[in-house]
Amino acid sequence: MVYLRSEEHLERWLADGGWEPGATITAAQMNELARVWWWTRLDPGWRVRTVDESQSILDALGLTDPFWALT
Amino acid sequence: MDAFDLDIRRHVYFSVVANGRPPTTTETAAAFDRPGADIAAAYRRLHDAHALVLFPDSTDIWMANPFCFALTPHRVEAAGRTWTGSCAWDALGIPGALHADGRIQSECACCNERVVLRVQDGVLVDGDDLLVHILVPARRWWDDIGFT
């Protein structure tokens, strides 16, 4: 998961690496996702999230494309 | 994941926050007054449960996500320390996990030019014009977490 300066840089990076495109979101969207995803990571009562719980986090942020399906 | 493994995991994360690095199995064995083999086995179970990531063929901790203990382009200043994120997601996750503001210095994957992001009160106030690309579909993230 990498940062890119623009769509032009994204296209060039994909072409140079021969990568199949995956999913692109803005850094602001990623910040929202990261904040929710990792918020409880240091809680003393932390437990493993279920797949459904993790999927709900993605869904709540509008990441509902099949690319974001955890199973 | 049983109570012992959760205790070990909690110790690992608290050690990371306190010391900026994860404890070795020897250090954790001393903290729990248990044989090193018990701690190594717990580390491996936590790895298998995706609660930690060990370096290949090792019981040294590679990632206690979002914190990473190998060189990457993602440097994060938060809570008075400089951390390393495994990837673009984890780098932004470090201020989130620490419930702190943060400044991320990284690079554009295409041109390697420096990019800076700043999180303040949970909001990305610098770097919000950047893009994040995820190559691997979510269902395959753990197939090769180092690549993901």
Backbone of each chain as ProteinMPNN parsed JSONL, in Angstrom:
{"seq_chain_A": "MVYLRSEEHLERWLADGGWEPGATITAAQMNELARVWWWTRLDPGWRVRTVDESQSILDALGLTDPFWALT", "coords_chain_A": {"N_chain_A": [[0.863, -1.187, 0.0], [0.779, 2.015, -1.036], [1.881, 5.483, -1.266], [1.009, 7.959, -3.649], [1.629, 10.71, -5.799], [-0.179, 11.71, -7.635], [-2.79, 11.03, -10.072], [-1.506, 10.704, -12.503], [1.066, 9.89, -11.712], [0.346, 7.526, -10.498], [-0.608, 5.988, -12.682], [1.736, 5.798, -14.161], [3.405, 4.437, -12.377], [2.054, 1.998, -12.118], [2.269, 1.069, -14.745], [5.066, 0.959, -15.095], [5.756, -0.998, -13.237], [4.362, -3.107, -14.15], [2.01, -3.799, -12.928], [-1.224, -5.057, -12.186], [-4.01, -2.951, -11.87], [-5.231, -2.114, -8.608], [-6.997, -0.977, -5.99], [-7.769, 2.459, -5.549], [-7.631, 5.046, -3.242], [-8.198, 8.218, -1.598], [-5.657, 9.882, 0.35], [-6.826, 11.069, 2.523], [-9.144, 9.545, 2.842], [-7.907, 7.135, 3.468], [-6.742, 7.843, 5.869], [-9.012, 8.11, 7.48], [-9.907, 5.456, 7.46], [-7.655, 4.159, 8.585], [-7.582, 5.291, 11.104], [-9.926, 4.354, 12.354], [-9.563, 1.605, 12.062], [-7.216, 0.968, 13.513], [-7.606, 2.062, 15.994], [-8.248, 0.764, 18.452], [-6.103, -0.822, 18.955], [-4.147, -0.734, 20.944], [-5.556, -1.069, 23.236], [-6.03, -2.354, 26.506], [-7.875, -4.423, 26.761], [-7.985, -5.578, 24.285], [-9.086, -7.678, 21.623], [-9.135, -10.208, 19.051], [-10.611, -9.031, 16.116], [-13.657, -10.062, 14.577], [-14.195, -11.343, 11.256], [-16.535, -10.307, 10.201], [-16.854, -8.005, 11.755], [-14.623, -6.542, 10.954], [-15.21, -6.251, 8.244], [-17.443, -4.668, 8.461], [-16.369, -2.238, 9.232], [-15.038, -1.443, 6.91], [-17.226, -1.328, 5.175], [-18.695, 0.751, 6.351], [-17.23, 2.92, 5.664], [-17.709, 3.16, 3.074], [-16.374, 1.429, 1.461], [-17.131, -0.793, -0.395], [-16.845, -2.184, -2.676], [-16.181, -5.258, -4.473], [-13.417, -5.663, -4.306], [-12.743, -5.022, -1.718], [-13.728, -7.039, -0.194], [-13.386, -9.239, 2.449], [-13.532, -11.95, 2.533]], "CA_chain_A": [[0.0, 0.0, 0.0], [1.771, 3.073, -1.284], [1.434, 6.839, -1.568], [1.324, 8.474, -4.983], [1.374, 12.153, -5.817], [-1.267, 12.085, -8.539], [-3.254, 9.968, -10.978], [-0.457, 10.503, -13.506], [2.106, 9.074, -11.09], [-0.238, 6.189, -10.295], [-0.616, 5.284, -13.967], [3.122, 5.512, -14.546], [3.91, 3.408, -11.455], [1.44, 0.714, -12.497], [2.844, 0.646, -16.026], [6.486, 0.609, -14.911], [5.864, -2.24, -12.472], [3.568, -4.157, -14.765], [0.999, -4.2, -11.959], [-2.662, -4.923, -12.426], [-4.544, -1.972, -10.911], [-6.038, -2.593, -7.496], [-7.957, 0.06, -5.578], [-7.158, 3.745, -5.206], [-8.432, 5.944, -2.418], [-7.41, 9.388, -1.228], [-4.972, 9.756, 1.64], [-7.791, 11.449, 3.561], [-9.96, 8.344, 3.101], [-7.065, 6.154, 4.158], [-6.599, 8.273, 7.259], [-10.252, 7.735, 8.192], [-9.893, 4.005, 7.634], [-6.587, 3.783, 9.518], [-7.937, 5.739, 12.456], [-10.916, 3.425, 12.918], [-9.034, 0.226, 12.046], [-6.156, 0.775, 14.503], [-7.899, 2.844, 17.199], [-8.302, -0.056, 19.672], [-5.002, -1.784, 18.905], [-3.386, -0.712, 22.198], [-6.455, -1.223, 24.382], [-5.685, -3.537, 27.32], [-8.844, -5.497, 26.547], [-8.057, -5.893, 22.85], [-9.277, -9.057, 21.171], [-9.164, -10.296, 17.591], [-11.899, -8.699, 15.509], [-14.184, -11.041, 13.64], [-14.205, -10.883, 9.867], [-17.725, -9.458, 10.023], [-16.579, -6.695, 12.359], [-13.69, -5.823, 10.076], [-15.924, -5.89, 7.021], [-18.344, -3.555, 8.785], [-15.575, -0.999, 9.219], [-14.838, -1.083, 5.5], [-18.533, -0.951, 4.624], [-19.118, 2.045, 6.896], [-16.466, 3.97, 4.973], [-18.083, 3.123, 1.66], [-15.463, 0.538, 0.713], [-18.033, -1.935, -0.58], [-16.494, -2.872, -3.919], [-15.663, -6.617, -4.19], [-11.997, -5.614, -3.963], [-12.604, -4.866, -0.273], [-14.343, -8.168, 0.496], [-12.359, -9.949, 3.209], [-13.651, -13.406, 2.27]], "C_chain_A": [[0.892, 1.226, 0.0], [1.093, 4.424, -1.5], [1.849, 7.208, -2.987], [0.863, 9.916, -5.054], [0.157, 12.531, -6.652], [-1.697, 10.87, -9.345], [-2.193, 9.648, -12.023], [0.656, 9.625, -12.941], [1.608, 7.652, -10.854], [-0.175, 5.391, -11.591], [0.802, 4.886, -14.377], [3.7, 4.394, -13.677], [3.339, 2.039, -11.812], [2.065, 0.179, -13.782], [4.284, 0.172, -15.857], [6.642, -0.733, -14.201], [5.158, -3.408, -13.127], [2.475, -4.674, -13.839], [-0.401, -4.112, -12.545], [-3.205, -3.908, -11.428], [-5.372, -2.641, -9.821], [-7.1, -1.573, -7.16], [-7.188, 1.317, -5.202], [-8.131, 4.54, -4.354], [-7.565, 7.16, -2.096], [-6.727, 9.126, 0.117], [-5.914, 10.137, 2.778], [-8.709, 10.275, 3.887], [-9.15, 7.304, 3.863], [-6.86, 6.537, 5.613], [-7.836, 7.909, 8.072], [-10.265, 6.24, 8.478], [-8.857, 3.599, 8.695], [-6.96, 4.138, 10.952], [-8.916, 4.753, 13.097], [-10.309, 2.035, 13.086], [-8.088, -0.022, 13.212], [-6.46, 1.388, 15.856], [-7.803, 2.022, 18.478], [-7.078, -0.967, 19.821], [-4.207, -1.843, 20.219], [-4.278, -0.853, 23.423], [-6.061, -2.457, 25.184], [-6.634, -4.709, 27.081], [-8.988, -5.907, 25.089], [-8.31, -7.382, 22.621], [-9.297, -9.039, 19.647], [-10.56, -9.924, 17.097], [-12.371, -9.855, 14.641], [-14.117, -10.464, 12.228], [-15.4, -9.954, 9.633], [-17.5, -8.059, 10.597], [-15.637, -5.877, 11.472], [-14.383, -5.368, 8.795], [-16.864, -4.701, 7.271], [-17.617, -2.223, 8.787], [-15.384, -0.53, 7.781], [-16.15, -0.598, 4.888], [-18.926, 0.462, 5.061], [-18.396, 3.201, 6.22], [-16.731, 3.951, 3.471], [-17.201, 2.227, 0.816], [-16.18, -0.79, 0.507], [-17.798, -2.667, -1.898], [-15.978, -4.278, -3.574], [-14.18, -6.653, -3.848], [-11.79, -5.626, -2.458], [-13.251, -6.008, 0.514], [-13.261, -9.021, 1.157], [-12.431, -11.465, 3.021], [-14.226, -13.613, 0.865]], "O_chain_A": [[1.667, 1.443, 0.931], [-0.081, 4.508, -1.861], [2.915, 6.812, -3.458], [-0.144, 10.3, -4.46], [-0.471, 13.56, -6.403], [-1.055, 9.82, -9.308], [-1.994, 8.49, -12.389], [1.134, 8.716, -13.619], [2.363, 6.691, -10.996], [0.265, 4.241, -11.592], [1.035, 3.784, -14.874], [4.399, 3.511, -14.175], [4.058, 1.04, -11.808], [2.355, -1.012, -13.894], [4.679, -0.865, -16.391], [7.542, -1.51, -14.518], [5.326, -4.557, -12.719], [2.058, -5.828, -13.937], [-0.712, -3.198, -13.308], [-2.889, -3.996, -10.241], [-6.108, -3.596, -10.069], [-8.006, -1.33, -7.957], [-6.106, 1.254, -4.618], [-9.303, 4.689, -4.699], [-6.35, 7.136, -2.295], [-7.151, 8.279, 0.903], [-5.813, 9.59, 3.876], [-9.02, 10.027, 5.052], [-9.652, 6.67, 4.791], [-6.81, 5.674, 6.489], [-7.728, 7.454, 9.21], [-10.59, 5.808, 9.584], [-9.147, 2.8, 9.585], [-6.69, 3.384, 11.886], [-8.744, 4.367, 14.253], [-10.507, 1.373, 14.105], [-8.132, -1.083, 13.835], [-5.66, 1.256, 16.782], [-7.324, 2.527, 19.494], [-7.035, -1.798, 20.729], [-3.657, -2.89, 20.563], [-3.788, -0.762, 24.549], [-5.785, -3.505, 24.601], [-6.228, -5.866, 27.191], [-9.989, -6.509, 24.702], [-7.798, -8.23, 23.351], [-9.456, -7.986, 19.03], [-11.562, -10.436, 17.596], [-11.556, -10.549, 14.034], [-13.998, -9.253, 12.04], [-15.281, -8.939, 8.947], [-17.904, -7.059, 10.002], [-15.835, -4.679, 11.271], [-14.172, -4.251, 8.322], [-17.05, -3.847, 6.404], [-18.177, -1.2, 8.393], [-15.553, 0.651, 7.48], [-16.184, 0.407, 4.177], [-19.418, 1.261, 4.265], [-18.891, 4.328, 6.204], [-16.062, 4.639, 2.7], [-17.272, 2.261, -0.413], [-15.866, -1.785, 1.16], [-18.472, -3.652, -2.197], [-15.401, -4.475, -2.504], [-13.726, -7.575, -3.17], [-10.798, -6.164, -1.964], [-13.318, -5.957, 1.742], [-12.327, -9.469, 0.492], [-11.472, -12.173, 3.327], [-14.411, -14.752, 0.435]]}, "seq_chain_B": "MDAFDLDIRRHVYFSVVANGRPPTTTETAAAFDRPGADIAAAYRRLHDAHALVLFPDSTDIWMANPFCFALTPHRVEAAGRTWTGSCAWDALGIPGALHADGRIQSECACCNERVVLRVQDGVLVDGDDLLVHILVPARRWWDDIGFT", "coords_chain_B": {"N_chain_B": [[-7.486, -17.699, 20.61], [-5.828, -17.812, 23.594], [-5.89, -16.823, 27.125], [-3.273, -16.554, 28.035], [-1.793, -16.1, 25.672], [-2.953, -13.688, 24.89], [-2.073, -12.104, 27.006], [0.656, -12.136, 26.494], [0.717, -10.86, 24.031], [-0.277, -8.343, 24.795], [1.807, -7.505, 26.431], [3.847, -7.317, 24.547], [2.915, -5.193, 22.901], [2.751, -3.105, 24.799], [5.413, -2.913, 25.454], [6.483, -2.109, 23.026], [5.389, 0.471, 22.815], [6.521, 1.639, 25.065], [9.296, 1.336, 24.725], [9.902, 1.641, 22.071], [10.519, -0.47, 20.513], [10.04, -3.994, 19.86], [9.837, -6.608, 22.372], [12.347, -9.134, 22.795], [12.11, -12.737, 22.659], [13.503, -13.701, 24.817], [13.535, -11.525, 26.58], [10.79, -11.291, 27.062], [10.293, -13.767, 28.192], [11.692, -13.501, 30.583], [10.184, -11.468, 31.753], [7.793, -12.774, 32.217], [8.553, -14.905, 33.696], [8.86, -17.43, 32.55], [9.765, -20.321, 30.552], [11.852, -19.748, 27.681], [11.065, -21.159, 25.425], [8.327, -21.459, 25.731], [7.47, -18.864, 25.344], [8.352, -18.361, 22.757], [6.732, -20.164, 21.402], [4.264, -18.999, 21.914], [4.571, -16.548, 20.587], [4.649, -17.543, 17.983], [2.07, -18.598, 17.725], [0.604, -16.244, 17.935], [1.487, -14.977, 15.666], [0.432, -16.743, 13.742], [-2.221, -16.224, 14.166], [-2.442, -13.756, 13.109], [-1.966, -11.661, 14.794], [0.476, -10.69, 15.375], [3.44, -10.189, 13.415], [6.032, -12.246, 12.489], [9.517, -12.212, 11.593], [10.59, -14.112, 8.724], [11.22, -17.533, 9.413], [11.99, -17.106, 12.074], [11.797, -15.933, 15.501], [11.769, -13.301, 15.98], [10.151, -10.165, 16.107], [8.578, -8.745, 13.408], [6.477, -7.094, 12.606], [4.232, -5.371, 14.68], [1.483, -4.625, 14.089], [0.051, -1.388, 13.846], [2.791, -0.893, 13.822], [6.129, -1.211, 12.627], [9.172, -3.045, 12.349], [11.241, -3.096, 10.607], [13.175, -1.686, 7.942], [11.459, 0.734, 6.121], [9.912, 3.005, 3.722], [8.359, 4.66, 5.276], [8.177, 6.911, 7.688], [7.201, 7.888, 10.897], [6.327, 10.436, 13.018], [5.226, 10.637, 16.201], [3.652, 11.038, 19.354], [6.027, 11.724, 20.657], [8.073, 10.172, 19.6], [9.9, 8.549, 16.949], [8.578, 6.434, 14.575], [8.172, 3.468, 12.554], [6.208, 2.708, 9.788], [4.581, -0.076, 8.238], [3.422, 0.223, 5.768], [1.499, 2.434, 3.616], [-1.04, 2.509, 4.768], [-0.607, 1.544, 7.433], [1.2, 3.459, 8.331], [-0.399, 5.739, 8.601], [-1.96, 4.65, 10.505], [-0.53, 4.632, 12.857], [-0.559, 7.182, 14.334], [-3.281, 6.931, 14.865], [-3.495, 4.561, 16.44], [-2.002, 5.363, 18.629], [-3.5, 7.422, 19.527], [-2.87, 10.061, 18.957], [-1.516, 13.132, 17.591], [0.218, 13.242, 14.433], [3.083, 13.103, 12.246], [3.908, 12.195, 9.065], [6.492, 11.073, 7.105], [7.215, 10.172, 3.917], [7.338, 8.626, 0.71], [6.639, 9.193, -2.768], [5.565, 6.451, -4.557], [6.08, 6.254, -7.218], [7.895, 8.335, -8.177], [9.643, 8.643, -6.126], [9.858, 10.992, -4.782], [9.836, 13.034, -1.85], [7.083, 12.863, 0.354], [4.84, 14.431, 2.6], [2.72, 13.968, 5.278], [0.264, 15.078, 7.586], [-1.34, 14.524, 10.576], [-3.849, 15.808, 12.527], [-5.655, 16.062, 15.419], [-7.022, 13.828, 14.559], [-7.638, 14.356, 11.946], [-6.571, 14.534, 8.575], [-4.455, 16.937, 7.813], [-2.375, 17.835, 6.284], [-1.188, 16.708, 3.151], [-3.456, 15.638, 2.144], [-4.068, 15.643, -0.485], [-2.832, 13.565, -1.643], [-2.695, 10.244, -3.124], [-3.615, 6.88, -2.29], [-2.636, 3.689, -3.141], [-3.77, 0.375, -3.375], [-2.68, -2.703, -4.062], [-3.322, -5.395, -3.663], [-6.141, -7.472, -3.394], [-8.548, -7.417, -0.698], [-9.206, -9.951, 0.4], [-6.91, -11.361, 0.07], [-4.926, -10.232, 1.549], [-3.416, -11.33, 3.653], [-2.01, -13.336, 2.466], [0.574, -12.769, 1.695], [1.878, -10.863, 3.69], [3.973, -9.116, 3.877], [4.377, -8.186, 1.278], [1.855, -7.109, 0.767]], "CA_chain_B": [[-6.36, -17.089, 21.328], [-6.154, -17.966, 25.015], [-5.544, -15.689, 27.987], [-1.806, -16.412, 28.065], [-1.351, -15.45, 24.43], [-3.385, -12.284, 24.944], [-1.157, -11.415, 27.927], [1.931, -11.95, 25.791], [0.504, -9.811, 23.034], [-0.387, -7.055, 25.505], [3.171, -7.158, 26.856], [4.589, -6.897, 23.349], [2.495, -3.856, 22.482], [3.143, -2.116, 25.807], [6.864, -2.747, 25.321], [6.705, -1.303, 21.823], [5.092, 1.879, 23.115], [7.451, 2.125, 26.093], [10.705, 1.27, 24.333], [10.07, 1.888, 20.645], [10.879, -1.72, 19.828], [9.369, -5.131, 20.493], [10.723, -7.408, 23.22], [12.769, -10.453, 22.314], [11.506, -13.824, 23.447], [14.252, -13.786, 26.086], [13.034, -10.464, 27.46], [9.425, -11.609, 27.479], [10.396, -14.912, 29.098], [12.095, -12.98, 31.894], [9.062, -10.706, 32.309], [6.727, -13.695, 32.629], [9.178, -16.008, 34.441], [8.507, -18.654, 31.83], [10.829, -20.728, 29.632], [11.855, -19.075, 26.388], [10.336, -21.956, 24.432], [6.891, -21.15, 25.873], [7.226, -17.538, 24.752], [8.511, -18.521, 21.307], [5.515, -20.822, 20.904], [3.184, -17.995, 21.953], [4.817, -15.619, 19.478], [4.262, -18.196, 16.725], [0.598, -18.66, 17.679], [0.124, -14.882, 17.642], [1.776, -14.785, 14.233], [-0.553, -17.522, 12.968], [-3.527, -15.575, 14.348], [-2.323, -12.413, 12.524], [-1.902, -10.661, 15.866], [1.844, -10.197, 15.214], [4.104, -10.783, 12.251], [7.431, -12.567, 12.768], [10.393, -12.365, 10.432], [10.601, -15.504, 8.262], [12.107, -18.49, 10.092], [12.535, -16.41, 13.238], [10.799, -15.479, 16.476], [11.877, -11.843, 16.105], [8.916, -9.528, 15.634], [8.721, -7.875, 12.23], [5.408, -6.1, 12.708], [3.12, -5.407, 15.631], [0.816, -3.605, 13.272], [0.633, -0.771, 12.653], [4.216, -0.609, 13.984], [6.99, -2.108, 11.862], [10.527, -3.029, 12.886], [12.179, -3.228, 9.495], [13.284, -0.431, 7.2], [10.478, 1.031, 5.072], [9.976, 4.452, 3.439], [7.315, 5.372, 6.014], [8.614, 7.338, 9.018], [6.067, 8.527, 11.562], [6.605, 11.091, 14.296], [3.988, 10.715, 17.001], [3.801, 10.765, 20.787], [7.395, 11.944, 21.113], [9.016, 9.161, 19.126], [9.808, 8.279, 15.521], [8.191, 5.056, 14.352], [8.152, 3.034, 11.164], [4.988, 2.022, 9.363], [4.826, -1.094, 7.209], [2.864, 0.635, 4.481], [0.785, 3.704, 3.69], [-2.145, 2.35, 5.732], [-0.088, 1.435, 8.791], [1.811, 4.731, 8.718], [-1.487, 6.574, 9.106], [-2.539, 3.973, 11.665], [0.246, 4.835, 14.087], [-1.228, 8.21, 15.143], [-4.579, 6.403, 15.31], [-3.299, 3.62, 17.55], [-1.474, 6.097, 19.784], [-4.465, 8.491, 19.839], [-1.991, 11.231, 18.99], [-1.217, 13.759, 16.313], [1.384, 12.609, 13.832], [3.642, 13.61, 10.985], [4.428, 11.062, 8.304], [7.371, 11.385, 5.988], [7.288, 8.974, 3.094], [7.741, 8.953, -0.657], [5.766, 8.769, -3.853], [6.085, 5.167, -5.053], [6.467, 6.411, -8.625], [9.061, 9.189, -8.437], [10.463, 8.638, -4.901], [9.926, 12.309, -4.144], [9.333, 13.019, -0.484], [5.738, 13.356, 0.647], [4.637, 14.631, 4.034], [1.32, 13.981, 5.707], [0.17, 15.46, 8.997], [-2.638, 14.229, 11.192], [-4.077, 16.638, 13.707], [-6.985, 15.771, 15.979], [-7.639, 12.769, 13.771], [-7.903, 14.801, 10.568], [-5.379, 14.703, 7.743], [-4.426, 18.361, 7.486], [-1.4, 17.982, 5.194], [-1.054, 15.48, 2.365], [-4.769, 15.097, 1.792], [-4.172, 15.568, -1.947], [-2.146, 12.349, -2.106], [-3.486, 9.038, -3.34], [-3.084, 5.612, -1.763], [-3.028, 2.569, -3.988], [-3.718, -0.948, -2.758], [-2.608, -3.646, -5.179], [-3.799, -6.739, -3.343], [-7.516, -7.492, -2.884], [-8.611, -7.624, 0.752], [-9.253, -11.36, 0.799], [-5.567, -11.938, -0.082], [-3.936, -9.408, 2.252], [-2.534, -12.105, 4.527], [-1.256, -14.351, 1.717], [1.983, -12.335, 1.782], [1.635, -9.564, 4.331], [5.104, -8.234, 3.578], [4.116, -7.549, -0.017], [0.645, -6.293, 0.892]], "C_chain_B": [[-6.671, -17.126, 22.829], [-5.597, -16.78, 25.82], [-4.031, -15.468, 28.031], [-1.31, -15.671, 26.828], [-1.768, -13.979, 24.396], [-2.491, -11.48, 25.891], [0.19, -11.142, 27.246], [1.8, -10.828, 24.769], [0.453, -8.43, 23.677], [1.006, -6.582, 25.945], [3.994, -6.651, 25.668], [4.212, -5.467, 22.985], [2.885, -2.79, 23.511], [4.647, -1.868, 25.739], [7.202, -1.899, 24.113], [6.483, 0.177, 22.139], [6.119, 2.446, 24.096], [8.875, 2.274, 25.566], [10.959, 1.574, 22.864], [10.496, 0.667, 19.87], [10.183, -2.869, 20.552], [10.346, -5.904, 21.378], [11.138, -8.703, 22.52], [12.049, -11.528, 23.13], [12.217, -13.951, 24.795], [13.747, -12.743, 27.076], [11.628, -10.779, 27.955], [9.421, -12.807, 28.432], [10.772, -14.441, 30.502], [10.934, -12.242, 32.561], [7.97, -11.616, 32.854], [7.253, -14.847, 33.484], [8.755, -17.353, 33.858], [9.673, -19.054, 30.916], [10.714, -20.006, 28.285], [11.064, -19.831, 25.332], [8.835, -21.691, 24.514], [6.563, -19.828, 25.188], [7.351, -17.618, 23.229], [7.266, -19.171, 20.702], [4.342, -19.841, 20.888], [3.347, -16.987, 20.815], [4.355, -16.262, 18.163], [2.748, -18.301, 16.612], [0.02, -17.277, 17.353], [0.374, -14.53, 16.172], [0.707, -15.501, 13.392], [-1.948, -16.893, 13.051], [-3.556, -14.161, 13.76], [-2.38, -11.316, 13.586], [-0.507, -10.047, 15.963], [2.339, -10.741, 13.883], [5.568, -11.004, 12.622], [8.232, -12.533, 11.466], [10.404, -13.838, 10.017], [11.628, -16.332, 9.033], [12.751, -17.887, 11.345], [11.409, -16.197, 14.252], [10.99, -13.998, 16.787], [10.652, -11.198, 15.466], [9.23, -8.526, 14.526], [7.692, -6.734, 12.317], [4.539, -6.415, 13.923], [2.229, -4.293, 15.087], [0.012, -2.654, 14.161], [2.141, -0.493, 12.745], [5.047, -1.663, 13.252], [8.425, -1.952, 12.37], [11.558, -3.427, 11.835], [12.153, -1.901, 8.737], [12.192, -0.348, 6.14], [10.591, 2.526, 4.761], [9.1, 5.294, 4.369], [7.752, 5.674, 7.45], [7.506, 8.172, 9.646], [6.539, 9.136, 12.874], [5.288, 11.244, 15.032], [4.321, 10.376, 18.44], [5.27, 10.785, 21.219], [8.43, 10.962, 20.625], [8.881, 9.064, 17.609], [9.623, 6.781, 15.323], [8.34, 4.731, 12.866], [6.828, 2.336, 10.898], [5.31, 1.031, 8.261], [4.469, -0.59, 5.829], [2.114, 1.948, 4.689], [-0.352, 3.646, 4.722], [-1.614, 2.365, 7.164], [0.545, 2.743, 9.247], [0.747, 5.68, 9.272], [-2.134, 5.942, 10.339], [-1.79, 4.235, 12.958], [-0.3, 5.996, 14.924], [-2.584, 7.725, 15.668], [-4.43, 5.497, 16.511], [-2.833, 4.332, 18.813], [-2.419, 7.191, 20.265], [-3.713, 9.819, 19.947], [-1.966, 11.889, 17.614], [0.027, 13.094, 15.723], [1.809, 13.279, 12.546], [4.313, 12.438, 10.294], [5.296, 11.591, 7.183], [7.559, 10.104, 5.192], [7.727, 9.397, 1.696], [6.65, 8.532, -1.626], [6.378, 7.494, -4.449], [6.586, 5.281, -6.488], [7.795, 7.135, -8.765], [10.017, 9.264, -7.254], [10.634, 10.026, -4.291], [9.288, 12.232, -2.775], [7.893, 13.526, -0.429], [5.599, 13.439, 2.163], [3.147, 14.702, 4.298], [1.314, 14.365, 7.186], [-1.258, 15.237, 9.469], [-2.76, 15.061, 12.452], [-5.51, 16.436, 14.165], [-7.746, 14.781, 15.095], [-7.875, 13.1, 12.31], [-6.586, 14.955, 9.824], [-5.351, 16.148, 7.249], [-3.35, 18.7, 6.45], [-1.316, 16.649, 4.469], [-2.381, 14.902, 1.934], [-5.006, 15.066, 0.284], [-3.48, 14.323, -2.505], [-3.135, 11.223, -2.331], [-2.812, 7.867, -2.634], [-3.574, 4.515, -2.685], [-2.789, 1.257, -3.263], [-3.747, -1.949, -3.899], [-3.374, -4.943, -4.901], [-5.232, -6.679, -2.819], [-7.558, -7.927, -1.42], [-8.562, -9.094, 1.149], [-7.873, -12.024, 0.711], [-4.488, -11.167, 0.679], [-2.94, -10.242, 3.042], [-1.802, -13.207, 3.776], [0.243, -14.054, 1.785], [1.949, -10.919, 2.36], [2.79, -8.599, 4.087], [4.924, -7.506, 2.267], [2.899, -6.635, 0.071], [0.983, -4.928, 1.456]], "O_chain_B": [[-7.658, -16.542, 23.278], [-4.942, -15.884, 25.288], [-3.566, -14.329, 28.061], [-0.513, -14.738, 26.923], [-1.014, -13.127, 23.925], [-2.183, -10.319, 25.622], [0.778, -10.071, 27.4], [2.667, -9.961, 24.663], [1.051, -7.474, 23.182], [1.331, -5.4, 25.837], [4.74, -5.678, 25.783], [5.086, -4.624, 22.783], [3.304, -1.695, 23.137], [5.103, -0.743, 25.942], [8.106, -1.065, 24.167], [7.294, 1.027, 21.771], [6.536, 3.597, 23.969], [9.577, 3.223, 25.916], [12.107, 1.747, 22.455], [10.805, 0.764, 18.682], [9.787, -2.737, 21.71], [11.555, -5.856, 21.153], [10.37, -9.285, 21.753], [11.453, -11.239, 24.168], [11.586, -14.276, 25.801], [13.554, -13.033, 28.256], [11.31, -10.561, 29.124], [8.629, -12.849, 29.373], [10.229, -14.93, 31.492], [10.719, -12.364, 33.767], [7.301, -11.279, 33.83], [6.472, -15.678, 33.947], [8.353, -18.272, 34.572], [10.483, -18.203, 30.547], [9.616, -19.698, 27.821], [10.462, -19.223, 24.447], [8.146, -21.695, 23.494], [5.525, -19.686, 24.542], [6.558, -17.02, 22.501], [6.807, -18.78, 19.629], [3.528, -19.849, 19.964], [2.372, -16.62, 20.16], [3.742, -15.597, 17.329], [2.194, -18.116, 15.528], [-0.936, -17.162, 16.587], [-0.441, -13.866, 15.532], [0.155, -14.929, 12.453], [-2.751, -17.014, 12.125], [-4.553, -13.451, 13.887], [-2.79, -10.189, 13.31], [-0.336, -8.992, 16.572], [1.733, -11.64, 13.3], [6.262, -10.068, 13.021], [7.701, -12.791, 10.385], [10.246, -14.719, 10.862], [12.752, -15.89, 9.272], [13.922, -18.137, 11.63], [10.228, -16.269, 13.912], [10.429, -13.496, 17.761], [10.181, -11.635, 14.416], [10.026, -7.602, 14.692], [8.023, -5.565, 12.121], [4.163, -7.563, 14.16], [2.24, -3.167, 15.582], [-0.631, -3.086, 15.118], [2.708, 0.092, 11.821], [4.713, -2.849, 13.256], [8.837, -0.863, 12.77], [12.597, -4.011, 12.141], [11.226, -1.104, 8.88], [12.027, -1.275, 5.347], [11.298, 3.244, 5.468], [9.098, 6.52, 4.261], [7.704, 4.802, 8.318], [6.942, 9.057, 9.002], [7.081, 8.443, 13.734], [4.359, 11.893, 14.552], [5.171, 9.528, 18.709], [5.7, 9.972, 22.038], [9.539, 10.908, 21.156], [7.857, 9.455, 17.05], [10.398, 5.97, 15.83], [8.599, 5.608, 12.041], [6.384, 1.49, 11.673], [6.203, 1.264, 7.446], [5.122, -0.926, 4.842], [2.095, 2.501, 5.788], [-0.591, 4.608, 5.452], [-2.112, 3.11, 8.008], [0.442, 3.103, 10.42], [0.965, 6.342, 10.286], [-2.783, 6.632, 11.125], [-2.351, 4.078, 14.043], [-0.492, 5.823, 16.127], [-2.983, 8.069, 16.781], [-5.154, 5.642, 17.496], [-3.212, 3.961, 19.923], [-2.171, 7.819, 21.295], [-3.894, 10.586, 20.893], [-2.343, 11.284, 16.61], [0.796, 12.456, 16.442], [1.02, 13.925, 11.857], [5.176, 11.773, 10.866], [4.879, 12.453, 6.409], [8.005, 9.086, 5.721], [8.408, 10.409, 1.529], [5.85, 7.64, -1.344], [7.558, 7.466, -4.8], [7.423, 4.489, -6.921], [8.721, 6.623, -9.393], [11.082, 9.875, -7.353], [11.453, 10.218, -3.393], [8.338, 11.481, -2.551], [7.542, 14.503, -1.091], [6.16, 12.631, 2.904], [2.412, 15.416, 3.615], [2.229, 14.026, 7.936], [-2.228, 15.688, 8.859], [-1.895, 15.028, 13.328], [-6.455, 16.615, 13.397], [-8.958, 14.894, 14.914], [-8.265, 12.235, 11.525], [-5.603, 15.448, 10.379], [-6.13, 16.531, 6.376], [-3.419, 19.749, 5.809], [-1.367, 15.589, 5.092], [-2.431, 13.789, 1.411], [-6.014, 14.532, -0.179], [-3.54, 14.064, -3.707], [-4.252, 11.233, -1.813], [-1.601, 7.867, -2.411], [-4.765, 4.415, -2.978], [-1.755, 1.053, -2.627], [-4.737, -2.033, -4.625], [-3.994, -5.513, -5.799], [-5.515, -5.915, -1.897], [-6.716, -8.7, -0.963], [-7.93, -9.438, 2.147], [-7.687, -13.128, 1.223], [-3.294, -11.404, 0.491], [-1.756, -9.91, 3.101], [-1.039, -13.952, 4.39], [1.067, -14.96, 1.913], [1.986, -9.926, 1.633], [2.591, -7.384, 4.091], [5.28, -6.333, 2.152], [2.899, -5.53, -0.473], [0.093, -4.096, 1.635]]}, "name": "protein", "num_of_chains": 2, "seq": "MVYLRSEEHLERWLADGGWEPGATITAAQMNELARVWWWTRLDPGWRVRTVDESQSILDALGLTDPFWALTMDAFDLDIRRHVYFSVVANGRPPTTTETAAAFDRPGADIAAAYRRLHDAHALVLFPDSTDIWMANPFCFALTPHRVEAAGRTWTGSCAWDALGIPGALHADGRIQSECACCNERVVLRVQDGVLVDGDDLLVHILVPARRWWDDIGFT"}
